Amino acid sequence: MGEAYPADETEPPPGQTEEDGAWHVCYFPPPGSSWELMWIENGTVTIDPVVLANRAIASMDLDPITIGIVPESGPNRVGLVGLPVWMWVDSPTGDTFGPITASASEGTVSVSATASVSSIVWNMGDGTKVTCAGKGTPYADHYGKQDSPTCGHRYAKMSTDQPEGAYQVTATSHWVVEWTGGGQSGTIEFDLATEPLPIRIGEAQVLTQ
């Protein structure tokens, strides 16, 4: 940070004015364990733990979830109006649901961050948003026409008037990151959204003889 001056020195160092910087008391940890007055020029970048926390988050390479949904998406797949829709996180991993921990360091400062999904907002494409706290429950045939016990929806009308005849479903994960380091701690929150997934909904046709 530049040459240290005695504590009673208040004049800027040669070639500097008081507009160029300021004196700071810097503590050097063991083995030196010394306090020194140091001149730090304006604009000098000190290590910000938040920057390191964000660097740790970037290294996690987090992704949106993989959508699990019944009725399934596909050209030959059609759900029915009024029947339960089940939504879940398909094959959750550390980088799609958490918890996942990473750290980043620079100089003597090291920050550790742990990220996990606190909730998922499902935009069903029909104007409805469903917030689910957990991963949801994967559908299995033996559930029949039950509602999902954890994360579900029912469409009230067909998707025929939608673009491409399908509701566009997206899932937005709300990530919460707890970080600590550099004598500080904090929370960083952000969202990651999936690409839209088309879900077709039709009506049951009543066949009459």
Residue pairs with C-beta under 8 A, 6 or more apart in sequence:
1 24
1 26
1 38
1 39
1 40
1 44
2 13
2 38
2 39
2 40
2 41
3 13
3 39
4 26
4 36
4 37
4 38
5 13
5 23
5 37
5 38
5 39
6 37
7 37
9 23
9 37
10 23
12 18
12 20
12 21
12 39
13 39
16 39
16 41
19 42
20 41
20 42
21 39
21 40
21 41
21 42
21 44
22 39
22 40
22 42
23 37
23 38
23 39
23 40
24 37
24 38
24 39
24 40
25 35
25 36
25 37
25 38
26 35
26 36
26 37
26 38
27 34
27 35
28 34
28 35
28 36
29 108
40 46
47 106
47 107
47 109
47 182
49 109
49 111
49 179
49 181
49 182
49 183
49 184
49 186
50 184
50 186
50 188
52 104
52 105
52 106
52 109
52 110
52 111
52 181
52 182
53 104
53 111
53 113
53 177
53 179
53 181
53 186
53 188
54 188
55 104
55 111
56 102
56 103
56 104
56 111
56 112
56 113
56 179
57 102
57 113
57 115
57 177
57 188
59 102
59 104
60 94
60 95
60 100
60 102
60 113
60 115
61 95
62 95
62 96
62 100
62 115
62 175
62 192
63 95
63 96
63 192
64 96
64 171
64 172
64 173
64 192
64 193
64 194
64 195
65 89
65 90
65 92
65 96
65 97
65 117
65 120
65 171
65 173
65 194
66 89
66 90
66 91
66 96
66 194
67 87
67 90
67 169
67 171
67 194
67 197
68 86
68 87
68 88
68 89
68 90
68 136
68 138
68 139
69 85
69 86
69 87
69 88
69 169
69 197
69 199
70 79
70 85
70 86
70 139
71 77
71 78
71 79
71 80
71 85
71 199
71 200
71 201
73 166
73 169
73 197
73 198
73 199
77 200
78 200
78 201
78 202
79 85
79 155
79 199
79 200
79 201
79 202
80 201
80 202
80 203
80 204
81 155
81 156
81 157
81 158
81 201
81 202
81 203
81 204
82 154
82 155
82 156
83 145
83 154
84 145
84 146
84 147
84 148
84 152
84 153
84 154
85 124
85 148
85 152
85 153
85 154
85 155
85 199
86 136
86 137
86 138
86 139
86 143
86 148
86 151
86 152
87 122
87 130
87 132
87 136
87 148
87 151
87 152
87 153
87 169
87 171
88 135
88 136
88 137
88 138
88 139
88 148
88 150
88 151
89 96
89 97
89 120
89 135
89 136
89 171
90 138
92 135
94 100
96 117
96 173
97 116
97 117
97 135
97 173
98 114
98 115
98 116
98 117
98 175
99 114
99 115
99 116
100 114
100 115
100 116
101 112
101 113
101 114
101 115
102 112
102 113
103 110
103 111
103 112
103 113
103 181
104 110
104 111
104 113
105 111
109 181
109 182
110 181
110 182
111 179
111 180
111 181
111 182
112 179
112 180
112 181
113 177
113 178
113 179
113 188
114 177
114 178
114 179
115 175
115 176
115 177
116 175
116 176
117 173
117 174
117 175
117 176
118 133
118 174
118 175
118 176
119 131
119 132
119 133
119 174
120 131
120 132
120 136
120 151
120 171
120 172
120 173
120 174
121 129
121 130
121 131
121 171
121 172
121 174
122 129
122 130
122 131
122 132
122 151
122 153
122 169
122 170
122 171
122 172
123 129
123 169
123 170
123 171
123 172
124 130
124 153
124 155
124 167
124 169
125 159
125 162
125 166
125 167
125 168
125 169
125 170
125 196
125 199
126 155
126 156
126 157
126 159
126 167
128 153
130 151
130 152
130 153
132 150
132 151
134 150
134 151
135 150
136 148
136 150
136 151
137 148
137 149
137 150
137 151
139 148
147 154
155 167
155 201
157 201
158 201
158 202
158 203
159 165
159 166
159 167
159 199
159 200
159 201
159 202
160 202
162 168
164 198
165 200
166 198
166 199
166 200
167 198
167 199
167 200
167 201
168 196
168 197
168 198
168 199
169 196
169 197
169 198
169 199
170 193
170 194
170 195
170 196
170 197
171 193
171 194
172 191
172 192
172 193
172 194
173 191
173 192
173 193
174 189
174 191
175 189
175 190
175 191
175 192
176 187
176 188
176 189
177 187
177 188
177 189
177 190
178 185
178 186
178 187
179 185
179 186
179 187
179 188
